[in-house]
Amino acid sequence: MYEEWLNPGLNPHHQCEPIKIWMREHDTFLLRAEAFGLDEKTTSELWRKKLGRLLQLERQCAHFAPTGCAGPPECARQLDGLCLAALPKCEGKCRYFKPMESKGES
């Protein structure tokens, strides 16, 4: 996790797969829209339709856990584009490990 902390989001194995696909598709879509000379309104409408189909990919991810919140991403295991389930488990053996402090009961 130290490497991830130093360079957040750079390790492709830790990135949320559906979000990677959405970003790749968005880039490709914009290039095509520009090549066809589409206006902003048409481009927005077409992207909204395409995004509706792409959002279904999130629920097909093996790590998907619903949050119950509206709006993408809806996965409880996603944080800032990272898939928390894909991160390596901390073994607590490196020099950066610090145990969580227990909170006193009120």
C-alpha positions in Angstrom: 0.0 0.0 0.0 2.9 2.3 0.5 3.5 2.3 -3.3 -0.2 3.1 -3.9 0.1 6.0 -1.4 3.1 7.4 -3.2 1.5 7.1 -6.7 -2.3 6.8 -6.3 -4.1 5.0 -9.1 -1.0 4.1 -11.2 -1.1 0.4 -10.6 -3.6 -1.0 -13.1 -4.3 -4.0 -10.9 -5.7 -1.8 -8.2 -7.9 0.3 -10.4 -11.7 -0.3 -10.6 -12.3 -2.3 -13.8 -15.6 -0.7 -14.7 -14.3 2.8 -14.2 -11.2 1.9 -16.4 -13.7 0.8 -19.1 -15.9 3.9 -18.7 -12.8 6.2 -19.1 -11.5 4.3 -22.1 -14.9 4.3 -23.8 -15.4 8.0 -23.1 -12.1 8.9 -24.7 -12.9 6.8 -27.7 -16.4 8.2 -27.9 -15.1 11.8 -27.8 -12.6 11.1 -30.6 -15.4 9.7 -32.8 -17.7 12.5 -32.0 -15.1 15.0 -33.0 -14.2 13.0 -36.2 -17.9 13.1 -37.2 -18.2 16.8 -36.3 -21.1 16.3 -33.9 -22.4 19.3 -32.0 -22.3 19.4 -28.2 -26.0 18.7 -27.8 -25.9 15.6 -30.0 -22.7 14.4 -28.4 -24.2 14.8 -24.9 -27.4 12.9 -25.9 -25.4 10.0 -27.5 -23.1 9.8 -24.5 -26.0 9.7 -22.0 -27.4 6.7 -23.9 -24.0 4.9 -24.1 -23.3 5.6 -20.4 -26.6 3.9 -19.5 -25.4 0.7 -21.1 -21.9 1.1 -19.6 -23.2 1.4 -16.1 -24.5 -2.2 -16.3 -20.8 -3.3 -16.4 -20.4 -2.3 -12.7 -22.9 -4.8 -11.5 -21.1 -7.5 -13.5 -17.8 -6.9 -11.7 -16.7 -9.8 -9.5 -15.9 -7.3 -6.7 -19.2 -5.4 -6.9 -21.0 -4.6 -3.6 -24.0 -2.3 -3.8 -24.0 0.8 -1.7 -27.7 1.7 -2.1 -26.7 5.2 -3.2 -27.9 6.6 -6.4 -25.4 7.6 -9.1 -22.3 6.0 -10.5 -20.2 4.4 -9.2 -22.6 2.4 -6.9 -20.0 0.0 -5.6 -19.0 0.1 -1.9 -15.6 -1.4 -2.8 -14.6 1.5 -5.0 -12.8 4.6 -3.6 -11.4 7.3 -5.9 -11.1 4.9 -8.8 -9.4 2.2 -6.8 -10.9 -1.2 -6.2 -10.5 -1.8 -2.4 -11.0 -5.6 -3.0 -8.1 -5.6 -5.4 -5.6 -4.0 -3.1 -3.1 -6.4 -1.4 -3.9 -7.3 2.2 -1.7 -5.6 4.7 0.2 -8.1 6.7 1.3 -5.5 9.2 5.0 -6.4 8.8 6.5 -3.4 7.1 8.0 -0.3 8.7 4.9 1.8 7.7 2.5 -0.4 9.6 0.7 1.2 12.5 -2.1 -0.7 14.3 -5.4 1.2 14.5 -6.0 2.8 17.9 -9.0 1.3 19.6 -11.7 3.8 20.4 -12.9 3.9 24.0 -16.5 3.2 24.6 -18.7 6.1 25.8 
